[in-house]
Amino acid sequence: MSEEGLKELRNKLDSIDNELLKLLNERMELVHQVGVLKAQSGGAIYRPDREKAIIDRLDSLNKGKLNRKAIEALFLEIFAVSRTFELPENVAYLGPEGSFTHQAAETRFGAMSSYISIGSIKGVFREVSTKKARFGVIPIENSSNGIVSDTISCLSNYNLKIIAEVILDIHHTLATTCDKVSDIKRIYSKDIAFDQCHNFLENFGLDEVEHIPVESTTKAAKFALNEPNSAAICSHVGAKMYNLPILFENIEDKDNNKTRFFIISDFENASSGNDKTSILAKLPNTPGALVDFLTSFNKAGINLTKIKSHIVEGISIFFIDFDGHKDDENVKKIFEKHKNSIKFLGSYVKEIDDI
Ligand SMILES: C=C(O[C@@H]1C=C(C(=O)O)C=C[C@H]1O)C(=O)O
C-alpha cells in the first residue's frame, strides 16, 4: 500500500474517532442525568436487564461487520464507564487483585469502577449488607470442582439478591523463574487449581515435588517470584501482575474449565424476557417431599436447569435454578404454593454459556 493511501485512511479513522468521542461525551452527559434521577428515587445504577435490552436492540438493527460478541464487548465497556458517571459504586470481590473473581467483576464493571478486594466470601456479603459496597462478586460453581459451599451458606444467611451471573473460562499457567521443569522443587497454588491441573502435573513429574496450597493463585505467583526453585499455578493475569515468566499456558485438565460467578446486591431486577431464577428450598424431612416439590415445576411447565443438595448448619437444603422470572405467572403460583419452603435468591439475565 502506498504511503499516501495509508495516510488518507488514517485521516478518515481520525475523524470517525473525533465523532465517536463527541458522541460518547454526549452519552455521558445523559447518563449523568439518569444518575441524578436515580439518586432521587434510590434506584440502582447497574441494570443488567436494561443493558441486555440495549444490546438486543443494537444486534437486531445491525447491518455492518460487527457481530453480537463484538457489539457486546464494545458496549459493555461503554456501559461500565457510563455507570461510573452516574455515581461511582464500590464493587467488593473475593480475593486479591487479579483473582479470577476480580476478572469476572471487571467483565461487568470495567476498568474504571472502584474495587474492594475482600479475603472471604462471607466478607463480601458483609461488605454489601453493610452498604460499604453496592455490589459483591463471588464464585458459585466450577465445572470441575462443583458448588462453592460458602456461597450457598451466605445466600442462605444474608438477605441479598443475585442480580447477574458471569461465566468465565478458567485457564491456568505454570509460571516460574526457573528455566527448566527439573529445577522446580515446589509449587504454590490454590487447592482447587492443583486439582484442576492434575494430569499436567503428573505428565511432567511435578506431582512428586512439594505442593503448597495458598489462599489464592495471585499470592502463589508472588511467592514463586520471591523464592528460587519454585513455581506457581496461576492465571495469566496473576503471572503478568508479578512479571513472573510463563513456562506453560492452559495447563488445566479439561479444555472447558469454567467458573460461574454471581453478582449480588440489595435490589431485584425487572424481567428481561430471558431470565433465570435461583432459589433455596428447605423441604420437610418426609418421604416424597422433594418429588412433590419438583412435580409442581413440571406441571407449571418450568424448565429446571440445576438442582444441588447442600447441608447448611446441619439442615439439608436444595439450590435450584430454573428458566423464568419471579414475576412470571407460573413462577408466582409456585412461590405461593411453596412459600414456607422457598427462599428467593434472585432473577437475572440468563447467560448464553452454561456450566
Ligand atoms: C443509564 C442507565 O444506567 C446504567 C447504564 C446503562 C447505559 O449506559 O446505557 C444502562 C443500564 C444501567 O446499567 C440506565 O439505567 O438507563
The ligand as an SDF file (V2000), in Angstrom:
LIG
                    3D

 16 16  0  0  0  0  0  0  0  0999 V2000
  -28.0630    4.7010   32.1470 C   0  0  0  0  0  0  0  0  0  0  0  0
  -28.5580    3.7440   32.9130 C   0  0  0  0  0  0  0  0  0  0  0  0
  -27.8130    3.0730   33.9050 O   0  0  0  0  0  0  0  0  0  0  0  0
  -26.8830    2.0220   33.6520 C   0  0  0  0  0  0  0  0  0  0  0  0
  -26.1300    2.2990   32.4100 C   0  0  0  0  0  0  0  0  0  0  0  0
  -26.6870    1.9760   31.2060 C   0  0  0  0  0  0  0  0  0  0  0  0
  -26.1850    2.6040   29.9550 C   0  0  0  0  0  0  0  0  0  0  0  0
  -25.0440    3.0750   29.9420 O   0  0  0  0  0  0  0  0  0  0  0  0
  -26.9660    2.6760   28.9790 O   0  0  0  0  0  0  0  0  0  0  0  0
  -27.7740    1.0580   31.1880 C   0  0  0  0  0  0  0  0  0  0  0  0
  -28.2540    0.4690   32.3070 C   0  0  0  0  0  0  0  0  0  0  0  0
  -27.6570    0.7240   33.6290 C   0  0  0  0  0  0  0  0  0  0  0  0
  -26.8210   -0.3620   33.9610 O   0  0  0  0  0  0  0  0  0  0  0  0
  -29.9890    3.3290   32.8370 C   0  0  0  0  0  0  0  0  0  0  0  0
  -30.4720    2.6630   33.7740 O   0  0  0  0  0  0  0  0  0  0  0  0
  -30.6330    3.6710   31.8410 O   0  0  0  0  0  0  0  0  0  0  0  0
  1  2  2  0
  2  3  1  0
  2 14  1  0
  3  4  1  0
  4  5  1  0
  4 12  1  0
  5  6  2  0
  6  7  1  0
  6 10  1  0
  7  8  2  0
  7  9  1  0
 10 11  2  0
 11 12  1  0
 12 13  1  0
 14 15  2  0
 14 16  1  0
M  END
$$$$
